[in-house]
Amino acid sequence: MAHRTIASAASAVLAVTAFALTALPTLLFAQQGPVVVYVVRHAERAEDGTSDPPISEAGRERASLLGDMLRDAGVTHIHTTDLKRTRQTGAPLAERLNLALEVYDPKDLPAFAARLRATPGRHLVLGHSNTTPALVAALGGAPGDPIADNEYDRLYVLVIPPVGPITTTLLRYGAPWRP
């Protein structure tokens, strides 16, 4: 009889431990709220004949506008590829918020998307015409149509809740794109 009581108690302890190990991280994350990811393509680039051109004057205006728009959005991380045009697009907001630019590898978007989903906060991600929609899709969002070569005005807002569907909102900012 004592053996059954000990076995029952041990089973109960194991059941509670298993529940705590599986439910506790979800409960803790739920208290932190959703992860929000703002995803944009770099601003207009200057044509300087190099493979790593800076942004143009129009690009500097767009980058400044992006910094103004997201200044009060609670951005906690700014992620950029290691190219001048993406770094320069994120620089105005980084300076306003005193945040460092964090370089990511655009060749491994699934791993980067997993890292974003697992990192609480609000993220600005600066990418390229081919990587921006691909990252939105890797995060579970709706990327829409491919980005045209001369299209720089998309701003995706992805809200990734701890549980439930991801919400994707596509906004436009700055000088409008004309096909």
matplotlib code that plots the C-alpha trace (Angstrom):
import matplotlib.pyplot as plt

x = [0.0, 2.8, 4.5, 1.4, 1.1, 4.8, 4.3, 1.1, 2.9, 5.9, 3.5, 1.8, 5.2, 6.3, 3.0, 3.2, 6.9, 6.1, 3.3, 5.5, 8.3, 6.0, 3.5, 5.8, 7.8, 4.5, 3.0, 6.1, 6.3, 2.6, 3.2, 5.8, 3.4, 3.8, 7.0, 6.6, 8.8, 8.9, 10.5, 11.6, 13.8, 16.7, 16.0, 16.9, 20.5, 22.9, 24.3, 28.1, 29.1, 30.1, 28.6, 28.0, 26.6, 25.4, 21.9, 21.0, 19.7, 16.1, 17.2, 18.5, 15.1, 13.3, 15.6, 15.0, 11.3, 11.5, 13.3, 10.7, 7.8, 9.3, 10.8, 7.9, 7.1, 9.2, 11.8, 14.3, 16.5, 17.6, 18.8, 20.6, 22.6, 26.2, 25.8, 26.1, 22.5, 20.8, 23.1, 22.5, 18.7, 18.6, 21.1, 18.7, 16.5, 19.5, 20.9, 17.6, 17.2, 20.8, 20.7, 23.4, 22.8, 22.9, 24.1, 22.3, 23.0, 20.4, 21.5, 20.0, 16.6, 14.9, 17.5, 17.2, 13.4, 13.6, 15.9, 13.4, 10.5, 12.4, 13.6, 11.0, 10.6, 10.1, 12.5, 13.2, 14.7, 16.3, 16.7, 16.6, 14.0, 14.5, 15.1, 12.3, 9.3, 11.2, 11.8, 8.1, 7.2, 9.8, 8.2, 4.8, 3.5, 1.9, 4.6, 2.3, 3.7, 7.5, 9.1, 9.9, 13.5, 12.4, 10.0, 11.2, 8.0, 6.9, 6.8, 5.6, 4.4, 4.2, 2.7, 3.7, 1.7, 2.8, -0.2, -2.4, -2.0, 0.5, -0.9, 0.7, 0.0, 1.5, 2.0, 3.5, 5.7, 7.6, 7.5, 5.1, 6.2, 5.1, 5.1]
y = [0.0, 2.4, 1.5, 2.5, 5.9, 6.6, 5.6, 7.8, 10.8, 10.3, 10.2, 13.4, 15.1, 14.0, 15.2, 18.6, 18.9, 18.0, 20.6, 23.3, 22.6, 22.8, 25.5, 27.9, 29.2, 29.9, 31.6, 33.7, 34.7, 35.5, 38.0, 39.7, 40.3, 39.9, 40.3, 43.2, 43.2, 46.2, 45.1, 47.5, 47.5, 49.9, 53.4, 54.6, 53.9, 56.1, 54.9, 55.0, 52.0, 50.0, 46.8, 48.5, 51.9, 54.4, 55.8, 58.8, 62.2, 60.8, 57.8, 60.0, 61.7, 58.4, 57.1, 60.2, 59.8, 56.2, 57.3, 59.9, 57.4, 54.7, 57.0, 56.4, 52.8, 51.2, 49.7, 47.8, 46.2, 47.3, 44.6, 45.3, 43.5, 44.4, 46.8, 50.6, 51.2, 49.1, 50.5, 54.1, 53.5, 52.4, 55.0, 57.9, 55.7, 54.1, 57.5, 58.8, 55.7, 55.2, 51.6, 49.7, 48.2, 44.4, 42.7, 39.6, 37.1, 37.5, 34.1, 32.3, 33.9, 30.9, 31.0, 34.8, 34.5, 32.0, 34.4, 37.3, 35.2, 34.2, 37.7, 39.8, 43.4, 45.4, 45.0, 47.0, 44.9, 46.5, 44.3, 44.2, 43.7, 40.0, 39.4, 41.6, 39.5, 36.3, 37.3, 38.3, 34.8, 33.1, 34.8, 33.4, 36.7, 37.6, 39.1, 40.1, 40.7, 40.8, 44.2, 46.0, 47.3, 50.9, 50.3, 51.6, 52.6, 49.3, 49.0, 45.7, 45.5, 41.9, 41.2, 37.8, 36.8, 34.1, 32.0, 32.4, 33.8, 36.4, 39.7, 41.3, 45.0, 46.6, 50.3, 52.8, 55.7, 58.5, 59.3, 56.8, 54.1, 54.4, 51.3]
z = [0.0, 0.9, -2.4, -4.4, -2.4, -3.2, -6.9, -7.1, -5.5, -7.9, -10.9, -9.7, -9.3, -12.7, -14.2, -12.6, -13.6, -17.2, -17.3, -15.8, -18.3, -21.3, -20.2, -18.2, -21.2, -23.1, -20.1, -19.5, -23.2, -23.2, -20.4, -22.5, -25.4, -29.1, -31.1, -33.6, -36.7, -39.1, -42.4, -45.1, -48.2, -48.1, -49.3, -52.9, -53.8, -55.6, -58.8, -58.3, -60.4, -57.3, -56.0, -52.6, -53.4, -50.7, -50.6, -52.8, -51.6, -52.1, -50.1, -47.2, -47.2, -47.0, -44.3, -42.2, -42.7, -41.6, -38.5, -37.8, -38.3, -36.0, -33.4, -30.9, -32.0, -29.2, -31.5, -29.4, -32.2, -35.6, -38.0, -41.3, -43.9, -44.1, -47.1, -47.0, -48.3, -45.6, -42.8, -44.0, -44.2, -40.5, -39.3, -38.6, -36.3, -34.7, -33.8, -32.5, -30.3, -29.4, -30.7, -32.5, -35.9, -35.7, -38.9, -40.1, -42.8, -45.6, -47.0, -44.0, -43.6, -41.9, -39.0, -38.8, -38.7, -35.9, -34.0, -34.5, -33.3, -30.2, -29.2, -27.4, -28.4, -31.5, -34.4, -37.5, -40.3, -43.3, -46.4, -50.2, -52.9, -52.9, -49.2, -47.7, -49.0, -48.4, -44.7, -44.3, -45.6, -43.4, -40.4, -41.4, -42.8, -46.1, -48.4, -51.3, -54.8, -55.5, -55.0, -58.2, -58.8, -58.3, -55.4, -52.0, -50.2, -48.6, -44.8, -43.5, -39.9, -38.6, -35.2, -33.9, -30.9, -28.5, -29.6, -32.7, -36.2, -37.3, -38.5, -41.6, -42.4, -45.5, -45.4, -47.8, -46.8, -48.4, -52.1, -53.7, -56.0, -59.6, -61.9]

ax = plt.figure().add_subplot(projection="3d")
ax.plot(x, y, z, "-o")
ax.set_aspect("equal")
plt.show()
